[in-house]
Amino acid sequence: MVRLSSVIVSDDNGFRSQVGALLRAAAVPVRVTDDRFPREGLTPDVVVVDGRAGTQSTMQTVERVRIAAPTANIFFVAQDAAPELILHSMRAGANEFLTWPPARETLGRRGAEVYAARFSMAHTIAILRGAPAS
């Protein structure tokens, strides 16, 4: 079975634990890697960045993640949805902006969208390479 791979970037163990539980509870299969990111050989589908501090270093983290994993979907999680913070996170490379704590349904829906896109892409590549369609 195809699984989404995900990494949670945060120094807060509580954040990592709660977001990991939300990801694992999604309707699609997700593997949460607890390693530090970036790591050689690790190409996650989803990277969740703890942006609750809203600092410049958080935006630099998003930029580094975008460079290290250009195909990853970056979910930026902030304490509040200030318009300037949303713009900064998107300019830094985030695909999604979520407020803390993210609703299970919201994170699950975003994960399902990423899963559908990844599965569809893998299926298309297999067909182009001559594999039989399933």
C-alpha positions in Angstrom: 0.0 0.0 0.0 1.2 3.5 -0.9 1.9 5.6 2.2 2.5 9.3 2.5 5.8 10.0 4.2 5.8 13.0 6.6 8.2 14.9 8.8 7.3 17.2 11.6 9.8 20.1 12.1 9.5 21.4 15.7 11.5 21.5 18.9 8.3 21.0 20.9 7.7 17.3 21.7 4.0 18.0 22.4 3.5 19.6 19.0 5.2 16.7 17.3 3.1 14.2 19.2 -0.2 15.9 18.6 0.4 16.6 14.9 1.8 13.0 14.4 -1.4 11.6 16.0 -3.6 13.8 13.7 -1.6 12.7 10.6 -1.9 9.0 11.6 -5.6 9.4 12.2 -6.2 10.7 8.7 -8.2 8.6 6.2 -5.1 7.9 4.2 -2.1 5.9 5.3 0.7 8.1 6.6 4.2 7.3 8.0 5.5 9.9 10.3 9.3 10.0 10.5 10.7 11.4 13.7 14.1 12.1 12.3 15.5 15.5 12.0 15.1 17.1 8.6 16.7 17.4 6.1 18.3 13.9 6.0 20.0 12.4 3.1 17.8 9.9 1.3 14.6 11.3 2.9 12.1 12.8 0.5 8.9 13.4 2.4 5.6 14.0 0.8 4.5 16.3 3.7 6.5 18.5 6.0 4.7 20.1 8.9 6.6 23.2 10.2 5.8 24.5 13.6 5.4 28.3 12.9 3.7 29.2 16.2 6.6 31.5 17.1 6.2 33.4 13.9 9.9 34.4 13.8 12.2 35.0 10.9 14.1 31.8 11.7 10.8 29.9 11.2 10.5 31.4 7.7 14.1 30.4 7.0 13.2 26.9 8.1 10.4 26.8 5.5 12.9 28.1 2.8 15.4 25.4 3.7 12.8 22.7 3.6 11.6 23.9 0.2 15.2 23.8 -1.1 15.9 20.4 0.4 12.6 18.8 -0.7 11.2 20.8 -3.6 8.3 18.4 -4.2 7.2 18.2 -0.6 3.9 19.8 0.5 4.8 22.1 3.4 2.1 22.7 6.0 2.9 25.8 8.1 1.1 25.8 11.5 0.8 29.2 13.3 -0.8 30.4 16.4 -3.1 32.8 14.5 -4.0 33.6 10.9 -2.5 37.1 10.7 -2.5 38.1 7.0 1.1 39.2 7.0 2.2 35.9 8.5 0.2 33.9 5.9 1.9 35.9 3.1 5.4 35.4 4.6 4.9 31.7 4.9 3.6 31.3 1.4 6.5 33.4 0.0 8.9 31.2 2.0 7.5 28.2 0.2 4.7 26.8 2.3 1.8 25.2 0.4 -0.7 25.3 3.3 -1.3 27.6 6.2 -3.1 26.1 9.3 -3.8 27.6 12.7 -3.0 25.8 15.9 -4.4 23.5 16.9 -5.3 22.2 13.5 -8.7 20.4 13.2 -8.5 16.7 12.6 -10.8 17.1 9.6 -8.6 19.9 8.1 -5.3 18.0 8.4 -7.0 14.8 7.2 -8.5 16.5 4.2 -5.1 18.1 3.3 -3.4 14.8 3.7 -6.0 13.1 1.5 -5.4 15.7 -1.2 -1.7 15.1 -1.1 -2.2 11.4 -1.2 -4.5 11.6 -4.2 -2.0 13.8 -6.1 1.0 11.5 -5.2 -0.9 8.3 -6.1 -2.2 9.7 -9.3 1.3 10.9 -10.3 2.9 7.4 -9.5 0.1 5.7 -11.5 0.7 8.0 -14.5 4.5 7.5 -14.3 4.0 3.7 -14.2 1.7 3.9 -17.3 4.3 6.0 -19.2 7.0 3.5 -18.3 4.9 0.7 -19.9 3.6 -0.9 -16.7 0.1 -2.3 -17.0 -2.7 0.0 -15.7 -4.3 -1.3 -12.5 
